[in-house]
């Protein structure tokens, strides 16, 4: 079993709108290094109503790994903690 997404501490409202709440899906896509997994996860993020808040949360909590708000950890770092949004 792979890595799963750490849950926001207080079940923030945005988390209730998240479309990636399955631990199995999370491990297979959002934290996977398998070919194509990140692209598939990002496609899910771009249709997620919680995307903006999710990305803000990942930046605030300095989540280093996994896809959050449609961006990889490397992409989030490149944009900076308070940098521009992920586009799209
Ligand atoms: S934006 Fe992506 S990672 Fe964030 S809650 Fe939505 S589907 Fe999950």
py3Dmol code that shows the C-alpha trace and the ligand (Angstrom):
import py3Dmol

protein = """\
ATOM      1  CA  UNK A   1       0.000   0.000   0.000  1.00  0.00           C
ATOM      2  CA  UNK A   2       1.348   3.416  -0.930  1.00  0.00           C
ATOM      3  CA  UNK A   3       1.284   6.787   0.687  1.00  0.00           C
ATOM      4  CA  UNK A   4      -2.061   8.383   1.425  1.00  0.00           C
ATOM      5  CA  UNK A   5      -3.017  12.001   1.773  1.00  0.00           C
ATOM      6  CA  UNK A   6      -2.785  13.530   5.240  1.00  0.00           C
ATOM      7  CA  UNK A   7      -6.228  14.840   6.110  1.00  0.00           C
ATOM      8  CA  UNK A   8      -6.701  18.496   6.957  1.00  0.00           C
ATOM      9  CA  UNK A   9      -6.702  18.719  10.735  1.00  0.00           C
ATOM     10  CA  UNK A  10     -10.138  20.197  11.240  1.00  0.00           C
ATOM     11  CA  UNK A  11     -12.012  18.786   8.259  1.00  0.00           C
ATOM     12  CA  UNK A  12     -12.108  22.161   6.588  1.00  0.00           C
ATOM     13  CA  UNK A  13     -15.142  22.920   4.467  1.00  0.00           C
ATOM     14  CA  UNK A  14     -13.150  22.656   1.255  1.00  0.00           C
ATOM     15  CA  UNK A  15     -12.145  19.123   2.129  1.00  0.00           C
ATOM     16  CA  UNK A  16     -15.800  18.114   2.132  1.00  0.00           C
ATOM     17  CA  UNK A  17     -15.886  19.066  -1.563  1.00  0.00           C
ATOM     18  CA  UNK A  18     -12.716  17.164  -2.431  1.00  0.00           C
ATOM     19  CA  UNK A  19     -13.107  14.520  -5.092  1.00  0.00           C
ATOM     20  CA  UNK A  20     -10.002  12.559  -4.018  1.00  0.00           C
ATOM     21  CA  UNK A  21     -11.146  11.157  -0.714  1.00  0.00           C
ATOM     22  CA  UNK A  22     -10.421   7.522  -1.519  1.00  0.00           C
ATOM     23  CA  UNK A  23      -7.214   6.367   0.150  1.00  0.00           C
ATOM     24  CA  UNK A  24      -6.751   3.746  -2.532  1.00  0.00           C
ATOM     25  CA  UNK A  25      -7.060   6.265  -5.360  1.00  0.00           C
ATOM     26  CA  UNK A  26      -4.819   8.645  -3.468  1.00  0.00           C
ATOM     27  CA  UNK A  27      -2.043   6.096  -3.166  1.00  0.00           C
ATOM     28  CA  UNK A  28      -2.376   5.003  -6.764  1.00  0.00           C
ATOM     29  CA  UNK A  29      -2.471   8.437  -8.343  1.00  0.00           C
ATOM     30  CA  UNK A  30      -1.743  11.372  -6.100  1.00  0.00           C
ATOM     31  CA  UNK A  31       1.399   9.947  -4.503  1.00  0.00           C
ATOM     32  CA  UNK A  32       2.486   7.541  -7.199  1.00  0.00           C
ATOM     33  CA  UNK A  33       5.639   7.854  -9.261  1.00  0.00           C
ATOM     34  CA  UNK A  34       4.257   5.488 -11.863  1.00  0.00           C
ATOM     35  CA  UNK A  35       4.240   6.732 -15.417  1.00  0.00           C
ATOM     36  CA  UNK A  36       1.171   8.822 -16.147  1.00  0.00           C
ATOM     37  CA  UNK A  37      -0.119   8.860 -12.573  1.00  0.00           C
ATOM     38  CA  UNK A  38       0.573  12.551 -11.941  1.00  0.00           C
ATOM     39  CA  UNK A  39      -1.094  13.564 -15.188  1.00  0.00           C
ATOM     40  CA  UNK A  40      -4.191  11.549 -14.300  1.00  0.00           C
ATOM     41  CA  UNK A  41      -4.283  13.046 -10.804  1.00  0.00           C
ATOM     42  CA  UNK A  42      -3.961  16.547 -12.218  1.00  0.00           C
ATOM     43  CA  UNK A  43      -6.890  15.976 -14.543  1.00  0.00           C
ATOM     44  CA  UNK A  44      -8.985  15.083 -11.507  1.00  0.00           C
ATOM     45  CA  UNK A  45      -7.807  18.205  -9.689  1.00  0.00           C
ATOM     46  CA  UNK A  46      -8.758  20.476 -12.552  1.00  0.00           C
ATOM     47  CA  UNK A  47     -12.375  19.392 -12.222  1.00  0.00           C
ATOM     48  CA  UNK A  48     -12.377  19.592  -8.419  1.00  0.00           C
ATOM     49  CA  UNK A  49     -14.407  22.388  -6.792  1.00  0.00           C
ATOM     50  CA  UNK A  50     -11.945  22.476  -3.887  1.00  0.00           C
ATOM     51  CA  UNK A  51      -8.868  23.062  -6.020  1.00  0.00           C
ATOM     52  CA  UNK A  52      -8.047  26.631  -4.966  1.00  0.00           C
ATOM     53  CA  UNK A  53      -8.462  25.971  -1.266  1.00  0.00           C
ATOM     54  CA  UNK A  54      -6.588  22.700  -1.561  1.00  0.00           C
ATOM     55  CA  UNK A  55      -3.607  24.391  -3.159  1.00  0.00           C
ATOM     56  CA  UNK A  56      -3.646  27.140  -0.537  1.00  0.00           C
ATOM     57  CA  UNK A  57      -3.726  24.521   2.210  1.00  0.00           C
ATOM     58  CA  UNK A  58      -0.783  22.628   0.713  1.00  0.00           C
ATOM     59  CA  UNK A  59       1.228  25.827   0.553  1.00  0.00           C
ATOM     60  CA  UNK A  60       0.331  26.868   4.087  1.00  0.00           C
ATOM     61  CA  UNK A  61       1.228  23.492   5.518  1.00  0.00           C
ATOM     62  CA  UNK A  62       4.245  23.088   3.228  1.00  0.00           C
ATOM     63  CA  UNK A  63       3.141  19.728   1.911  1.00  0.00           C
ATOM     64  CA  UNK A  64       6.223  18.506   0.079  1.00  0.00           C
ATOM     65  CA  UNK A  65       4.816  15.405  -1.551  1.00  0.00           C
ATOM     66  CA  UNK A  66       1.832  14.408  -3.577  1.00  0.00           C
ATOM     67  CA  UNK A  67      -0.435  16.244  -5.968  1.00  0.00           C
ATOM     68  CA  UNK A  68      -2.392  18.997  -4.241  1.00  0.00           C
ATOM     69  CA  UNK A  69      -4.516  21.512  -6.095  1.00  0.00           C
ATOM     70  CA  UNK A  70      -3.284  20.192  -9.408  1.00  0.00           C
ATOM     71  CA  UNK A  71       0.399  20.731  -8.719  1.00  0.00           C
ATOM     72  CA  UNK A  72       3.261  18.464  -7.729  1.00  0.00           C
ATOM     73  CA  UNK A  73       5.463  19.326  -4.768  1.00  0.00           C
ATOM     74  CA  UNK A  74       8.152  20.535  -7.135  1.00  0.00           C
ATOM     75  CA  UNK A  75       5.689  22.768  -8.962  1.00  0.00           C
ATOM     76  CA  UNK A  76       4.406  24.218  -5.684  1.00  0.00           C
ATOM     77  CA  UNK A  77       7.937  24.984  -4.538  1.00  0.00           C
ATOM     78  CA  UNK A  78       8.739  26.608  -7.870  1.00  0.00           C
ATOM     79  CA  UNK A  79       5.767  28.955  -7.425  1.00  0.00           C
ATOM     80  CA  UNK A  80       6.612  29.777  -3.841  1.00  0.00           C
ATOM     81  CA  UNK A  81       4.482  29.556  -0.743  1.00  0.00           C
ATOM     82  CA  UNK A  82       2.417  32.606  -1.634  1.00  0.00           C
ATOM     83  CA  UNK A  83       3.104  32.544  -5.338  1.00  0.00           C
ATOM     84  CA  UNK A  84       0.726  32.608  -8.212  1.00  0.00           C
ATOM     85  CA  UNK A  85      -2.019  30.078  -8.543  1.00  0.00           C
ATOM     86  CA  UNK A  86      -1.560  26.924 -10.531  1.00  0.00           C
ATOM     87  CA  UNK A  87      -3.096  28.467 -13.604  1.00  0.00           C
ATOM     88  CA  UNK A  88      -5.691  26.735 -15.675  1.00  0.00           C
TER      89      UNK A  88
END
"""
ligand_1 = """\
8
LIG
S -7.681 19.740 -5.944
Fe -6.941 17.667 -6.340
S -5.790 17.075 -4.525
Fe -7.045 18.847 -3.987
S -8.937 18.035 -3.125
Fe -9.285 18.352 -5.296
S -8.793 16.409 -6.304
Fe -7.911 16.362 -4.245
"""
view = py3Dmol.view(width=600, height=400)
view.addModel(protein, "pdb")
view.setStyle({"model": 0}, {"cartoon": {"style": "trace"}})
view.addModel(ligand_1, "xyz")
view.setStyle({"model": 1}, {"stick": {}})
view.zoomTo()
view.show()
